[in-house]
């Protein structure tokens, strides 16, 4: 995602990175941070829609 931010799988990589951080730490802030990153980088992707529930 960092190396190829415009690839078609970058948004999915961001999603799973957020899930991984949350599962590893139990900190829901990781999910909020991921939702914010989606708003900035991949707002139009289906993965952003899936992550939108984390922003609340």
C-alpha beads as a LAMMPS data file, in Angstrom:
LAMMPS data file: protein, C-alpha beads

56 atoms
55 bonds

1 atom types
1 bond types

-500.0 500.0 xlo xhi
-500.0 500.0 ylo yhi
-500.0 500.0 zlo zhi

Masses

1 110.0

Atoms # bond

1 1 1 0.000 0.000 0.000
2 1 1 2.854 2.388 0.734
3 1 1 4.996 1.232 -2.136
4 1 1 2.192 1.028 -4.725
5 1 1 -0.565 3.330 -3.446
6 1 1 -2.371 3.432 -6.785
7 1 1 -2.539 -0.326 -7.291
8 1 1 -5.968 -1.916 -7.283
9 1 1 -5.204 -3.851 -4.091
10 1 1 -3.835 -0.957 -2.020
11 1 1 -7.186 -0.158 -0.406
12 1 1 -7.685 -3.797 0.566
13 1 1 -4.181 -3.851 2.052
14 1 1 -5.006 -0.789 4.151
15 1 1 -8.202 -2.457 5.391
16 1 1 -6.449 -5.634 6.474
17 1 1 -3.565 -3.695 8.020
18 1 1 -6.101 -1.924 10.236
19 1 1 -7.775 -5.197 11.182
20 1 1 -4.391 -6.716 11.959
21 1 1 -3.384 -3.804 14.200
22 1 1 -6.671 -4.072 16.075
23 1 1 -6.463 -7.835 16.522
24 1 1 -2.864 -7.587 17.700
25 1 1 -3.455 -4.823 20.215
26 1 1 -7.165 -4.863 21.034
27 1 1 -7.070 -1.079 20.638
28 1 1 -10.110 0.178 18.749
29 1 1 -8.198 3.365 17.989
30 1 1 -6.377 1.412 15.284
31 1 1 -9.688 0.956 13.477
32 1 1 -10.569 4.646 13.819
33 1 1 -7.169 5.589 12.412
34 1 1 -7.716 3.230 9.498
35 1 1 -11.142 4.717 8.781
36 1 1 -9.573 8.183 8.742
37 1 1 -6.856 6.993 6.360
38 1 1 -9.564 5.703 4.031
39 1 1 -11.302 9.069 4.089
40 1 1 -8.068 10.690 2.952
41 1 1 -6.708 8.112 0.493
42 1 1 -9.337 5.725 -0.857
43 1 1 -12.697 7.337 -0.141
44 1 1 -14.351 5.902 -3.251
45 1 1 -13.362 2.290 -2.716
46 1 1 -15.592 -0.534 -1.520
47 1 1 -13.061 -1.092 1.264
48 1 1 -13.673 2.458 2.509
49 1 1 -17.358 1.648 2.761
50 1 1 -16.578 -1.470 4.805
51 1 1 -14.284 0.530 7.107
52 1 1 -16.737 3.423 7.501
53 1 1 -18.369 1.761 10.520
54 1 1 -15.087 2.194 12.384
55 1 1 -15.224 5.993 12.147
56 1 1 -18.118 6.309 14.580

Bonds

1 1 1 2
2 1 2 3
3 1 3 4
4 1 4 5
5 1 5 6
6 1 6 7
7 1 7 8
8 1 8 9
9 1 9 10
10 1 10 11
11 1 11 12
12 1 12 13
13 1 13 14
14 1 14 15
15 1 15 16
16 1 16 17
17 1 17 18
18 1 18 19
19 1 19 20
20 1 20 21
21 1 21 22
22 1 22 23
23 1 23 24
24 1 24 25
25 1 25 26
26 1 26 27
27 1 27 28
28 1 28 29
29 1 29 30
30 1 30 31
31 1 31 32
32 1 32 33
33 1 33 34
34 1 34 35
35 1 35 36
36 1 36 37
37 1 37 38
38 1 38 39
39 1 39 40
40 1 40 41
41 1 41 42
42 1 42 43
43 1 43 44
44 1 44 45
45 1 45 46
46 1 46 47
47 1 47 48
48 1 48 49
49 1 49 50
50 1 50 51
51 1 51 52
52 1 52 53
53 1 53 54
54 1 54 55
55 1 55 56
